[in-house]
């Protein structure tokens, strides 16, 4: 009897715990709806690995702007549309400021750089990065001056191709990388210079610079400014600062080959505002609404990161009536925002008019989010915008683009990878003006 009583009490306790847990979950609420998840596979059967954005678009039609998918065993909440992304990333910025788990980058960077870190590490490193980019100069040249200087080197290098058709991808990568080198090392690399002593000098300068930002943290056992963290942040800057901007420029050039009438309008504006004898500057942009519209439309049209870099919620939250547990990965989709057919009529068409008022002045749009939004917005947004405008304007100031194929045969649809849209390979001749 005593044993029976003990068992009975144990069962009653278990049932009570189960009821409490069930009540607790019901109080928190349900996660957003979504397709059926299969063991191990998750939602893979409902996703096209070759075009995930299109798959998520179809799922949004069924489940609405907030839904859940499963990547293996991991739950991911997808936010689809401007209103819901704005509500999350801007109106509830703190709650959605975590970085979602990126297995490959997490393994490489170990959560210590600006891209993959979270919490206090991320806050301090982001503040440090933004301050460095804003105050950059070290008593020498400003970032804009370095971009202008690099644009002149790029133009000269292109001029040396003697009008032969070639793929400018490497040239653009080298030019953009040199801007990051200027930030990190304090100087640029000559395109052809491979002397080891020069590299050593630059690395030494970088080391001294790190020591002078790190000295004030010496003795602080809780400092986030460790050699490893700063090194990882440097890698982040190279990865994000070089790839995205150079790809945007490369994609922009292939688009402009298809529309020579657009190039002609841009060049007319360049001749009117800048002329042929001085370098373009950021200040010129306000006087060049058509060129500014073209640059914005390039970034909108190419939709470089349609899924966005994954976020995560920093605590258990209620969002639009749903419960989202702490650390849940979030996909705040950029594709439906940049291709919203109400904000951008006929969004699949490249049209600078999307950013122009009827009187020809530049038209701003809250839907222009190629750098994301909120607290995790790209730290290098200002730098990237300067680079894209100055490099592209300098190229068109000096050259006319001649495609290796007929304009009507140029395919400007992207090659879609898992996360990014990239341009198709092409060749172009740069004819001096």
N, C-alpha and C positions, 0 to 999 in steps of 0.2 A: 504493500500500500504506500509505503514511504517513497519507494522508487517511482510509483505511478504518479504520486503527487508532485515529485520533482520534475518529471517529464512534462506534466500538465502545465506547471508554472513556466518551464522553459518555452513551451509552445505558445503560451499566452504572451510572453515577453517578445518572442519572434514576430507574432502576429501584430502586436502593438507597434513594434518598430517598423514593420512593413506598412501599416496604416499611416503612421506618422510620416514616413518617407513619401508615401503616395500623396498625402495631404500637402506636404511641403512642395512637391513637384507641381501639384495642381495650383498652389498659390502662386508659384513663380510663373506659370503659364507654359504654353507650348512654343516650340521653335517654329520658325516660318515653314510653310509647307514645301513640298518638293517631290521629285520623282522617287520611285521605290529604290531603295539602296540594297544591293546584293552583298552577301558576305565576301570580303576580300576585294571584290571588284568595285564596290560602291556604286556610283552613278555612271560608270564608264560606258555602259551600253546605250545611255541616252546622250552621250557626247561624241561629237565628231572630232577626233584628235587633230585633224588637218584644218579644222575651222571651228575652234571652240567658241569664238564670239557669236557665230551664227547659231550654234547649238543653244547657247544661253539666251539668245534672242527668241528662239522658238519656245523655250521653257518659260520665259517671261510672259508670253502670250497666254499660257495656261495657268501659271501660278501667280502672276502679278509682279509688281516691282520689287518685292522682297521674297526670296525663296531660298531653300536650302538644297545643296547638292553634296554628294559624298565623294571625296577623292581618296579612294581606298577606305580606310577606317576614319578618316578625318572629315569632320563636318565643316562646310564652307557656306557662309551666307552671302548670296549675290544681291547687290543693289543695282537695279536697272532703271535708269532714267534720271534726268536732271534734278527733279524735286527731291527724290529720295537720297541721292548722293549729296546734295547740298545740305539736307537735313542732318545727315550723318557727319560729313567731314567738316562742315562749317558751323551749323547750329549746335551740334554735340561733339565738337572737335576733340575735347579731352577724352571722351568715352571711346572714340574711334582712332586714337592716335598711336595705337600699338602697331608693330610691324608683324605681318603674318609670317609664318614659318616658310622660308625658302630653302629647302634641303641642300641644294648644291652650294648656294652662297653661304648658308649657315656653316657648312663644313669647311669652306675655304676661309671665311672671315670670322667664324666663331662668335658671331654676334657682337663684335667689338667696334666695328666701323659705323659710319653714319647711316648706311643703307639698311643694315640688319639689326642694329642694336635697339634696345628698349629701355624704358624707365629713366633713371637718373643719368646713366651712361649716354643715352641718346640725347637727352636735353642738353647736357654740357657740351657734347661734341658738336651738336647742331649749332649751338650758340657760338662756339669757337669758330666753326667753319664760316658761318654768316659774317661774323666780325672780321675774320681774315679776308674774305672776299671783298667786303665793303671798304676796309681800311688798307687794302693791298697797295703796295708802292715801295715800301722799304727805302724811301728817299730817292727812288729812281723814277720809274715810269708808272703811270696809272695803267690799269687793265685795258682801258680803251685805247691808249697809245700803243700798247703791245699788240692789240688786235689789228690796229691800223698798220703797224709795222709788218706784222705777219701777212696781212692781206697784200702788201706790196711785194713781199717775197713770193707769195703764191702766184700773183699776176705775172711776175717775171719768169717764174718756173713754167707757167702755162705758155707764155710767149715763146719760150725756147722749144716748144713742141713743133713750131713751124707749121701750124695748121693741120698737122696729121691727126686723123681720128684716133682716140684712145679713151680708155675708161678712167675718169678722173678720181676714182674712189680713193686710191692711195695718196694722191696729192692732198685731198681734202682731210683725210685722216691725219696726215703729217702736220698740216697747218693747224688743225684744231688741237692736236696733241701738244704742239709747241706752246699754246696758250696755257694749258694745264702745267706744262713744264715751267713756264714763267711764274706761275703761282707757287708751285711746289719748290722749284730749284732756284728761282730768281733770275733765270735767263732761258733763252731759246736754244735749240740745237740747229746748226746748219744742216740743211737737208742731206748733204753729202759727207759731212764730217763725222768720222767714227773714231777719232782719237781718244784713246783711253784716258789720258791725263785730263782732258776736258771734262769727261764724265766724273772722274774722281773729284775735281774741283767743285763741280755742281753738287755732288752728293755731300761733300764737306760743308758747303754753304747751307744745304738743307739741314744737315745735322746741327750746325750752329744755330740755325733759326729755331729748330725744335727745342734745343736746350734753352734758348732765351724765352720760349713760351712755357716751358716746363719748369724753369728754375723757381718760379713763384709757387709751384706746387710741391717742391721738394720737402720731404718730411711729412707730407700729408698722406697717411696710410690709406685714406679712402679716396684718393685722387683718381679721376677717370682719365687723366692725361698721362697715361703710361706710354712707353715707347711702342708697345704692341698696338695700343688703341690708335695712336697717331699714324702708325704705319698702315693699319687697316683702313683708316680714313683716307689716307693718300691713295691707296688702291681703289677705294670707292670713287674718288674724284676722277681717277684715270678711266675707270670703267664707265661711269655715268657721263662724265664730261666729254669724253672723246667719242664714244659710240653713238650716242643719241644725236649730237649736233652734226657730226660728219654724215650720218645717215640722212638726216633731214636735208642737208645741203645736196647730197648726192641725189636724193629723191626729187628735190626741187628742180635740179638741173634737167633731169629726164622729163619732168612735167613741162617745163618751159620750152623744151625742144618741140613739144607737140603743139604749142600755141605761140607761134612767132609773132602774132598780132599783140599778144600780151607783153612779150619781150619788147616790142617796139614802143608800146606805151610807157613801160618802165624806163626805157632808155631816154625817151623824150623828157620824162620827169627828172631823170638824173642830170641830163644836159642843162635843164632849166634851173635846177636848184644847186647842183654841185659843180657842174662843168666837167672838164676833162683834166684839169691841172692840179686838183687837190684830192686828198683822200676823203672818202665818205666818213661822216661822224654820226654818233647817236642823235645829236641835236638836229640833224637833217631830217630825221624820221617824221617829226611833227609837221614838216612842210611838204612831205611826200606821201599824201594819203593813198594814192594808187599803189605805190610800191609797198607801203605798210600793209595794205589790204592783201596784196599778192603773198607777202611773207606769212601773214596770218592764215590765208587760205591754204598755203602749202602745208602748214602744221595741222590744220583742221582736216584736210583731205587725206593725208597719209595716215593719220590715226595710228601713230607709231606704237603705242602701248594700249591696245583696245581694252584689255582686261584691267589695266592699271597694275601697279606694284601692290601686292596684297597687304591689307591692313589687318588689325586684330583689335578686338574690344579689350579695354584695360580692366574691366570689372563686369560682374553680372549686371545686365541692363534690360530694361523694357524698351522696345522700339516698335512703334506702330502696332502696339497691342501684342507683340510677340516677345518671348523671352530669349535672350541671347547670352549664353554663359561666358564668363571671363575667358580670355585667350582664344575665343572662336575666330577663325580666319574669316576675313571679309574681302569680297571682290567688289570694290566700288567702280563699276564699269564706266570707262570713258567713251567707248564706241557709241552708245545710244545718245550721249550728250553732244559729241562732235558731229553726229550724223542725224540730229533731230530735224525732222522734215518741216516742222513749224518754224523753228528758228532759222534753219538754212534750207530754203526751198530747193527741191531737187538735190539733196545732199551728196548723191553719188557722182555728181558732175563737178569738175573743177571750175569754180566761178568766183573771181575776186569780188564780184558784186555782193557776195554774202557779207562783206565788211565795208560796204560803201552806202552812204545815204544817197537820196535822189539827186542832191546837189553836188555829189562828188566828194564830199567830206568823209573822213573815216568814221565808221560806225562800230562802236564797241559792243561786245556781247558777253553777258555773264556765262554763256555756254562755252566760251573759249577756255577749255581746261586741258591743254596738252601736257601741262606740267602737274596735273592733279590739282588738289585744293586742300585747304585746311592746314593743320599743323605739320602734316607730312608732305606738303607741297615741295617740289624739287628745290633743294637748297641752292642749286646753280641756275635757277630760272633767269635771273638778271644777266648773268654771264652768257648763257646760251642765247638769249634774245639779242644781245649786243653782237655776238659772233655771227649769228645767222644773217642779221641785217647788213653788217659791214662787209662780210665776205661775199655775200650774194650781190650786193650793190657794186662792190669793187670789180667783181668779175664782169657784170653787165656794163659797167662804165667803160671797160677796156675791150670787151669782146662781144661779138655776135655768135650765137650758137648755131652750128650746122650739124644736123643729125646725119648719121651714117645710113639711115633708111628714110623712106618717105614719111612725112609727118603723120599721115593717117594710119600708118602701120605701127606707130609707137604704142606699146602696151604700157599704160601707167597703172594698171591694177597691181596690187602688191603680191609679193611672195609671202604667204602667211606662215609664220613659225608658231611655236607654242605660245609665246607671249608677245612677239613683235611683228609688225609689218615692215618689210624691207623692199627696196626697189629691185626690179629685174636688171640683169646685167645689160650694159649698153656701151656704145662708143659715141663720141661727139668730137667735132672739130671746133676749135675756138678761133674765129676769124678776127684779127685786129680791126678795130673801128677807125 
